[in-house]
Amino acid sequence: MTSTFVALIDFLGTFAFAISGGLVAVRHRLDLFGVLVLSFAAATAGGIIRDVLLGLVPASVLDWRYLAVSVAAGLVTFRWHEQVERMRNPVQISDAIGLSLFAVLGAGKALAAGLGPTGAVMLGILSGVGGGIVRDVLVATIPGVLQRELYAVAALAGALVVVAGHALSLPAAPVAVAGAVACFVLRWLAIRRGWRLPVARDGGMP
C-alpha cells in the first residue's frame, strides 16, 4: 500500500474512533477535557499498542496530526453531540468504521514489518479492538469486545482478507478496501441481527 493510502486509512480510522470515544464520554457526563481524553484514547490506543509490539515509535506520538484529528473529533462531538446522537446508533457506526479500518491497517503494517500470517492477523485484531477496550475501561464498563455482537470476529475477518491477499500477491490497496468492507458488513449485520458468540449458561453458580 502506498504511504498516502495508508495515511488516509489511518486518519479516517482515527476520526471514526475518536467520535465513538467522544460520544461515550458525553453519555457518561464527562467534562470537555474528559471528552478529549476519551476521544484520543479511543482513536490511538490500538495503534500505540500495535506499534510498540512491532518495535516502532507509535505514529500518534511522532505525528501531531493524530492529536489534531482526535481533538477535532472530540470538539465536534462535544459541541454537536445532540445532532450526532440523532443518527441511528452513532457510536456503533463510528466504532464499526474505526474497527474495520484499523483491522486492515494493523494487519498490513505487521506484514510490512516482516511478521507471518498469524502475527499479522493478531495485530490486525489488536489494532481494531485496542482503542475500544481502553475507551470502555476509562469509563468503568466491560469492554465491548468481550460481550458485543461479533466484534473481534469482524476484525478477524478483515485481517484475514489482508493476509490472504498478501499471500496471493494481490494489489494491496484493493485488498485493504475489501478487508475493511468485509469487517464492516459483518459487524453491521451482527448489530442488526443480534449475531453473537455463545455465552456460558448459568449453572446455578452463586
NUTI-94866 format. One record per residue (C-alpha): residue in three letters; x, y, z. Coordinates in steps of 0.25 Angstrom, whole numbers, plus 5000, padded with zeros to 4 digits. Layout:
! NUTI-94866
{"ALA", {X, Y, Z}};
...
//
This chain:
! NUTI-94866
{"MET", {5000, 5000, 5000}};
{"THR", {5005, 5014, 4997}};
{"SER", {5008, 5023, 5008}};
{"THR", {4997, 5033, 5004}};
{"PHE", {4987, 5022, 5004}};
{"VAL", {4992, 5016, 5018}};
{"ALA", {4991, 5030, 5024}};
{"LEU", {4977, 5032, 5018}};
{"ILE", {4972, 5019, 5025}};
{"ASP", {4979, 5023, 5038}};
{"PHE", {4973, 5037, 5039}};
{"LEU", {4959, 5032, 5035}};
{"GLY", {4960, 5021, 5046}};
{"THR", {4966, 5031, 5056}};
{"PHE", {4954, 5041, 5053}};
{"ALA", {4943, 5030, 5054}};
{"PHE", {4949, 5024, 5067}};
{"ALA", {4950, 5038, 5073}};
{"ILE", {4936, 5041, 5070}};
{"SER", {4932, 5028, 5077}};
{"GLY", {4941, 5032, 5089}};
{"GLY", {4935, 5045, 5090}};
{"LEU", {4920, 5040, 5089}};
{"VAL", {4923, 5030, 5101}};
{"ALA", {4929, 5042, 5109}};
{"VAL", {4917, 5051, 5107}};
{"ARG", {4908, 5040, 5110}};
{"HIS", {4916, 5038, 5123}};
{"ARG", {4915, 5053, 5126}};
{"LEU", {4930, 5055, 5125}};
{"ASP", {4935, 5070, 5124}};
{"LEU", {4941, 5075, 5112}};
{"PHE", {4955, 5070, 5116}};
{"GLY", {4949, 5057, 5119}};
{"VAL", {4943, 5056, 5105}};
{"LEU", {4956, 5060, 5098}};
{"VAL", {4964, 5050, 5106}};
{"LEU", {4954, 5039, 5103}};
{"SER", {4954, 5043, 5088}};
{"PHE", {4969, 5042, 5087}};
{"ALA", {4970, 5029, 5095}};
{"ALA", {4959, 5022, 5087}};
{"ALA", {4966, 5027, 5074}};
{"THR", {4980, 5024, 5077}};
{"ALA", {4982, 5013, 5087}};
{"GLY", {4981, 5001, 5078}};
{"GLY", {4991, 5007, 5068}};
{"ILE", {5000, 5010, 5080}};
{"ILE", {5000, 4996, 5085}};
{"ARG", {5002, 4991, 5071}};
{"ASP", {5014, 5000, 5068}};
{"VAL", {5020, 4997, 5082}};
{"LEU", {5019, 4982, 5079}};
{"LEU", {5026, 4984, 5065}};
{"GLY", {5037, 4991, 5072}};
{"LEU", {5033, 5005, 5066}};
{"VAL", {5031, 5018, 5072}};
{"PRO", {5016, 5020, 5071}};
{"ALA", {5011, 5028, 5059}};
{"SER", {5002, 5036, 5068}};
{"VAL", {5014, 5041, 5076}};
{"LEU", {5022, 5045, 5064}};
{"ASP", {5011, 5052, 5056}};
{"TRP", {5004, 5063, 5062}};
{"ARG", {4992, 5061, 5052}};
{"TYR", {4987, 5049, 5060}};
{"LEU", {4985, 5058, 5073}};
{"ALA", {4979, 5069, 5064}};
{"VAL", {4969, 5059, 5057}};
{"SER", {4965, 5053, 5071}};
{"VAL", {4963, 5067, 5077}};
{"ALA", {4955, 5072, 5065}};
{"ALA", {4946, 5060, 5066}};
{"GLY", {4945, 5062, 5081}};
{"LEU", {4941, 5076, 5080}};
{"VAL", {4931, 5073, 5069}};
{"THR", {4925, 5062, 5077}};
{"PHE", {4925, 5071, 5090}};
{"ARG", {4918, 5083, 5082}};
{"TRP", {4908, 5076, 5074}};
{"HIS", {4906, 5063, 5081}};
{"GLU", {4891, 5064, 5081}};
{"GLN", {4891, 5065, 5066}};
{"VAL", {4901, 5053, 5065}};
{"GLU", {4892, 5045, 5074}};
{"ARG", {4880, 5047, 5065}};
{"MET", {4887, 5038, 5055}};
{"ARG", {4884, 5023, 5056}};
{"ASN", {4893, 5016, 5066}};
{"PRO", {4904, 5027, 5064}};
{"VAL", {4914, 5020, 5074}};
{"GLN", {4913, 5007, 5068}};
{"ILE", {4914, 5012, 5053}};
{"SER", {4927, 5020, 5056}};
{"ASP", {4932, 5009, 5064}};
{"ALA", {4930, 4999, 5053}};
{"ILE", {4937, 5008, 5043}};
{"GLY", {4949, 5010, 5052}};
{"LEU", {4949, 4995, 5055}};
{"SER", {4949, 4992, 5040}};
{"LEU", {4960, 5002, 5036}};
{"PHE", {4969, 4999, 5047}};
{"ALA", {4968, 4984, 5046}};
{"VAL", {4973, 4984, 5031}};
{"LEU", {4983, 4995, 5034}};
{"GLY", {4989, 4987, 5046}};
{"ALA", {4990, 4974, 5038}};
{"GLY", {4997, 4982, 5027}};
{"LYS", {5007, 4988, 5036}};
{"ALA", {5010, 4975, 5042}};
{"LEU", {5012, 4969, 5029}};
{"ALA", {5021, 4980, 5024}};
{"ALA", {5029, 4979, 5037}};
{"GLY", {5032, 4964, 5033}};
{"LEU", {5022, 4957, 5042}};
{"GLY", {5016, 4944, 5038}};
{"PRO", {5001, 4942, 5035}};
{"THR", {4997, 4938, 5049}};
{"GLY", {5005, 4950, 5055}};
{"ALA", {4999, 4959, 5045}};
{"VAL", {4984, 4955, 5048}};
{"MET", {4987, 4956, 5063}};
{"LEU", {4992, 4970, 5061}};
{"GLY", {4981, 4974, 5052}};
{"ILE", {4971, 4969, 5062}};
{"LEU", {4978, 4977, 5073}};
{"SER", {4979, 4989, 5065}};
{"GLY", {4964, 4989, 5063}};
{"VAL", {4959, 4986, 5077}};
{"GLY", {4970, 4993, 5086}};
{"GLY", {4964, 5007, 5085}};
{"GLY", {4950, 5002, 5089}};
{"ILE", {4956, 4994, 5100}};
{"VAL", {4963, 5006, 5106}};
{"ARG", {4951, 5015, 5104}};
{"ASP", {4942, 5006, 5111}};
{"VAL", {4951, 5003, 5123}};
{"LEU", {4953, 5018, 5125}};
{"VAL", {4938, 5019, 5128}};
{"ALA", {4938, 5007, 5136}};
{"THR", {4930, 4998, 5127}};
{"ILE", {4932, 4984, 5122}};
{"PRO", {4940, 4985, 5109}};
{"GLY", {4930, 4983, 5097}};
{"VAL", {4939, 4973, 5091}};
{"LEU", {4936, 4963, 5102}};
{"GLN", {4921, 4964, 5100}};
{"ARG", {4917, 4971, 5087}};
{"GLU", {4912, 4964, 5074}};
{"LEU", {4923, 4958, 5067}};
{"TYR", {4933, 4970, 5070}};
{"ALA", {4947, 4963, 5070}};
{"VAL", {4942, 4953, 5060}};
{"ALA", {4939, 4964, 5050}};
{"ALA", {4953, 4969, 5052}};
{"LEU", {4958, 4955, 5049}};
{"ALA", {4951, 4955, 5036}};
{"GLY", {4956, 4968, 5031}};
{"ALA", {4971, 4964, 5035}};
{"LEU", {4969, 4950, 5029}};
{"VAL", {4965, 4957, 5016}};
{"VAL", {4978, 4965, 5016}};
{"VAL", {4987, 4953, 5020}};
{"ALA", {4981, 4945, 5009}};
{"GLY", {4982, 4956, 4998}};
{"HIS", {4997, 4957, 5002}};
{"ALA", {4999, 4942, 5001}};
{"LEU", {4993, 4942, 4987}};
{"SER", {5001, 4955, 4983}};
{"LEU", {4989, 4963, 4980}};
{"PRO", {4989, 4978, 4980}};
{"ALA", {4990, 4983, 4994}};
{"ALA", {4980, 4995, 4993}};
{"PRO", {4968, 4988, 4987}};
{"VAL", {4971, 4976, 4997}};
{"ALA", {4971, 4986, 5008}};
{"VAL", {4957, 4992, 5004}};
{"ALA", {4951, 4978, 5002}};
{"GLY", {4956, 4975, 5016}};
{"ALA", {4950, 4987, 5022}};
{"VAL", {4937, 4985, 5015}};
{"ALA", {4936, 4971, 5020}};
{"CYS", {4939, 4975, 5034}};
{"PHE", {4929, 4986, 5034}};
{"VAL", {4918, 4978, 5027}};
{"LEU", {4920, 4966, 5037}};
{"ARG", {4920, 4976, 5049}};
{"TRP", {4907, 4983, 5044}};
{"LEU", {4900, 4971, 5041}};
{"ALA", {4903, 4965, 5055}};
{"ILE", {4898, 4978, 5061}};
{"ARG", {4885, 4978, 5052}};
{"ARG", {4882, 4963, 5054}};
{"GLY", {4888, 4961, 5068}};
{"TRP", {4898, 4951, 5064}};
{"ARG", {4908, 4948, 5075}};
{"LEU", {4916, 4937, 5080}};
{"PRO", {4910, 4927, 5091}};
{"VAL", {4911, 4931, 5105}};
{"ALA", {4912, 4921, 5116}};
{"ARG", {4899, 4917, 5123}};
{"ASP", {4897, 4920, 5137}};
{"GLY", {4899, 4906, 5144}};
{"GLY", {4894, 4911, 5158}};
{"MET", {4907, 4917, 5162}};
{"PRO", {4906, 4927, 5173}};
//
